[in-house]
Amino acid sequence: MKKIAIFASGSGSNAESICNYFAGNREVEISLFLTNNPDAGIIKRGINLQIPTLVFDRNTFRKTDKIVELIQNQYIDLVVLAGFLWLIPQNLIKAFPDKIVNIHPALLPKYGGKGMWGHHVHEAVVANKEAESGMTIHLVNENYDEGKILFQASCPVSSDDTPEEVAAKVLKLEHEHFPKIIEKLLNQ
């Protein structure tokens, strides 16, 4: 059995999409949700999906090994960042080399880095009159959005699209592709 831990800071729609994709799969278990946001929607999704959910603070995450130890004690095979906004500390990267995957709502390297998340990305895409946007799935390293790119999918952006419309197009791509790439990683 392969086990996944999912970190999220927001609504948790990608986390739920991943759970739905693997529902009924006896070879994969979503073992744990983790969030830094005590108001995150992923908490309610965790309750509804009956997945243990941990809320932690910056100090616990950055200055202790508690999160790393928790994940190791759960025998997690893959750490998934699904809308998680904090930079991953070295101790977690070292504990799970090439086993932490992130999804980003843009075609990296464009619109990546600190501060480029969610609506900020989509507003920048529209402001710069991009003809396309999309999403990137990549391995995590010590820098925001600079890990090895595993997969990208794009969607057209029309001149009259709002940031919200671009966000909806990108989210559809995320829900379609992220679980499939996670499955491939688990089977490597």
Secondary structure, 3 states (H helix, E strand, C coil): CEEEEEECCCCCHHHHHHHHHHCCCCCEEEEEEEECCCCCHHHHHHHHHCCCEEECCHHHHHHCCHHHHHHHHCCCCEEEECCCCCCCCHHHHHHCCCCEEEEECCCCCCCCCCCCCHHHHHHHHHHCCCCEEEEEEEECCCCCCCCCEEEEEEEECCCCCCHHHHHHHHHHHHHHHHHHHHHHHHCC
